């Protein structure tokens, strides 16, 4: 049976997945949202007390983020549970918003997702 009848609610959602070197592809891309999930270094990331965006991501997590900002300010950054949250906060600039989401499985913190730009929930006090 064709998937189309089941996908009718997603007619406004178009996602493209690219396979290649992000740093080489990025200058050619335009998008509303960029989702970043760089490799964390395998299972050994869990033995690190504080995961460093610069040192523990092979391509440098700061550099990846800066390249993504050339595409859009709406960025989702999927990170390990032990990420240095102060480093994540430092990725913000004067114009951006940030929301951090803790992702739990079986009552255990597994990952953190950072939402930047218009993806962050806006709250008013």
Phi, psi and omega per residue, in radians:
X1 nan 2.360 -3.132
X2 -1.133 2.607 -3.120
X3 -1.366 -0.295 -3.038
X4 -0.900 -0.790 -3.129
X5 -1.057 -0.550 -3.117
X6 -1.441 -0.287 -3.068
X7 -1.769 0.073 -3.049
X8 -1.043 -0.504 3.140
X9 -1.274 -0.200 -3.106
X10 -1.840 0.359 -3.051
X11 -1.105 -0.415 -3.129
X12 -1.619 -0.076 -3.140
X13 -1.772 2.078 3.093
X14 -2.158 2.125 3.096
X15 -2.155 2.476 3.105
X16 -2.136 2.409 3.101
X17 -2.021 2.231 -3.138
X18 -1.928 2.430 3.053
X19 -1.937 2.058 -3.125
X20 2.830 -3.008 -3.134
X21 -1.383 1.935 -3.089
X22 -0.973 -0.721 -3.085
X23 -1.151 -0.467 3.084
X24 -1.505 -0.619 -3.111
X25 -1.331 -0.606 -2.991
X26 -0.871 -0.769 -3.117
X27 -1.078 -0.303 -3.118
X28 -1.726 -0.036 -3.016
X29 -1.733 2.565 2.919
X30 -2.269 2.462 -3.105
X31 -2.832 2.783 3.047
X32 -1.450 -0.555 -3.089
X33 -2.472 2.481 2.988
X34 -2.077 2.262 3.090
X35 -1.844 2.096 -3.127
X36 -1.896 2.219 3.046
X37 -2.517 1.248 -3.094
X38 -1.245 2.755 3.101
X39 -1.095 2.416 -3.091
X40 -1.700 0.001 3.122
X41 1.741 0.344 3.102
X42 1.362 -2.990 -3.068
X43 -1.010 -0.365 -3.096
X44 -1.178 -0.274 3.134
X45 -1.031 -0.533 -3.118
X46 -1.195 -0.288 3.139
X47 -1.557 -0.106 3.127
X48 -1.494 2.271 -3.139
X49 -1.119 -0.834 -3.105
X50 -2.308 1.941 -3.084
X51 -1.285 2.151 -3.072
X52 -1.715 2.145 -3.117
X53 -1.050 -0.580 -3.091
X54 -1.447 -0.781 -3.004
X55 -1.559 -0.531 -3.016
X56 -1.705 -0.064 3.027
X57 -1.904 2.128 -3.013
X58 -0.901 -0.717 -3.092
X59 -1.562 0.076 -3.091
X60 1.281 1.861 -3.089
X61 -1.050 -0.529 3.074
X62 -1.190 -0.782 -3.118
X63 -1.092 -0.761 3.118
X64 -1.021 -0.771 -3.128
X65 -1.128 -0.768 3.142
X66 -1.073 -0.689 3.098
X67 -1.151 -0.725 3.119
X68 -1.069 -0.631 3.125
X69 -1.128 -0.357 3.078
X70 -1.294 -0.282 3.122
X71 -1.613 -0.833 -3.115
X72 -2.854 2.777 3.043
X73 -1.553 -0.133 3.141
X74 -1.601 1.708 -3.005
X75 -2.210 2.389 2.988
X76 -1.929 2.204 -3.101
X77 -2.103 1.935 -3.121
X78 -1.581 2.084 -2.961
X79 -2.308 2.793 3.119
X80 -1.240 2.759 -3.077
X81 -1.060 -0.469 -3.079
X82 -1.718 0.360 3.125
X83 -1.113 2.577 3.062
X84 -1.281 1.815 -3.052
X85 -1.111 -0.562 3.096
X86 -1.082 -0.629 3.087
X87 -1.168 -0.683 3.120
X88 -1.109 -0.777 3.113
X89 -1.067 -0.625 -3.117
X90 -1.161 -0.253 3.109
X91 -1.255 -0.332 3.135
X92 -1.195 2.616 2.959
X93 -2.051 -3.063 -3.069
X94 -1.075 -0.419 -3.042
X95 -1.742 -0.169 -3.016
X96 -1.747 2.728 3.038
X97 -1.929 2.794 -3.126
X98 -2.457 2.391 2.973
X99 -2.282 2.276 3.082
X100 -1.852 2.298 -3.140
X101 -2.082 2.210 3.054
X102 -1.598 2.275 -3.102
X103 -1.886 2.077 -3.086
X104 -1.910 2.581 3.002
X105 -2.395 2.197 -3.099
X106 0.910 0.784 3.105
X107 1.096 0.360 3.096
X108 -2.120 2.322 3.089
X109 -1.154 2.170 -3.108
X110 -1.906 -0.783 -3.076
X111 -2.575 2.950 3.021
X112 -2.215 2.362 3.064
X113 -2.014 2.224 3.109
X114 -1.848 2.246 3.111
X115 -1.932 2.210 -3.128
X116 -2.038 2.756 3.081
X117 1.286 -2.473 -3.109
X118 -1.201 -0.203 -3.135
X119 -1.355 -0.367 3.125
X120 -1.305 2.428 3.105
X121 -1.143 2.324 3.105
X122 -1.664 2.197 3.108
X123 -2.077 2.573 3.077
X124 -2.099 2.500 -3.124
X125 -1.953 nan nan
